[in-house]
Amino acid sequence: MFSLRSLLSEFQNERNAGRVFRSLAWVAIGAVSGCSSSNWIGPAAGIPVSDSSPAMLALATLEPQTRSTATTNASTAKGEIHAQGKLMPARGIARLSGLPGDRVESVLVRAGQKVKADDPLAIMQSQKVRSLELEALELKIREAEVAFQARLRELQIAIQSADAKVQAAKQFETLAATQKNQSMQSLRQVDALAEQVVRLRRLREDPLTRAAVGAIELETKELEVEKARLQAEQAVQAADHQIEQSKLQTKTATEAYLAAKETWEETQKNSPTLSLEKQAAVLRLQGDESTLRAPYDAIVLQVLTERGERTTTLPVVEIADVSKMVCIAEVYEADVPRIQVGDAATIRSSALTSELRGTVARIDRVVGAAQLRSPNPMARSDFRAIGVWIEIDPSQTEQAAERIQLQVDVTIRSDL
């Protein structure tokens, strides 16, 4: 029998704390069983006891899973790491909700039903309103499109008319240039006639040849030459004027053509239907949000609302892809270095018909407080843990999928 002083001395020694606790446990077991102190057996008396004996099983339920006992118990010494875990679909649980404030019009699925990707799950009341708004907007888009096409045709006609004026002005300019060339040729002919008149005057002024050229004839020739010169010069001036006018008309017609074409291009870019189509896209998006659809092939886990209820931030339907199941174990941070990807693991629970097998597939990087409490009331719960993902054997996926979020006992076999 231990004295109080010896007990305090033993508790101060960290290496013997576990032994003292087990000794006290044996004292408690003996008291409960009604045995005398001389008949008590176990580590306190220095007598080995089988791991399967009722006393050892009782002791296992009493020992807390503290750091000292977790690193010195028999299973850990054999390379086993124990932790609490939770069965989950590998892709997690999709919790689908509608826009807050909307109202559920109809629920199209039930718990346990299999759904395909993009299948509708529930319809919100706002879908009817969005549908009516979309129909009205699509009618407005069609009307705007008709008016827009009519405007484009008007601008196209204006472009064609401006182009025709440009071509006519160019032809007029070409004709004016031709007329000027003809007038210049006539002026050169007049110059040739004027030279002939000069020769005739010289003959008239020469006494020897005076008789050959009559005075009246010479005056008539001179008058004809002056008249022809005047007409030719006027024709040249008229041709120059026409050329200037035709160039001005060509410039004006070209500017009008370019302006009409630019207006047509800008009008085509800035279609009045663009903004309306954006509004229609927004309404379609809102309409899609009014219908909850499955993001992937899955099974419906829970339907959490009824027809007529208002939606909040809480989910309406929960679905999950159970084709691949995992167990997320919360392993004490000091034990994680001993775990490697590929290590075998077993998963047990009274809610399972048989234990599940799996392999470590991933070790999280984030360290946090443990969220799963051990069923052992004396187990430590205020330790830091790291998530270890264990992929369930594919042959047992269906069994694991029957108990989603079940808390289980996990044993990981480590070679380190």
Helices and strands as residue ranges (DSSP letters): H 4-12, G 14-16, H 17-33, G 37-39, G 43-45, H 54-62, H 67-70, H 74-77, E 80-89, E 93-96, E 104-107, E 114-115, E 120-124, H 126-205, G 210-212, H 215-269, H 273-289, E 291-293, E 298-303, E 317-320, E 325-332, G 336-338, E 344-348, E 356-369, E 384-392, G 394-396, H 397-401, E 407-413
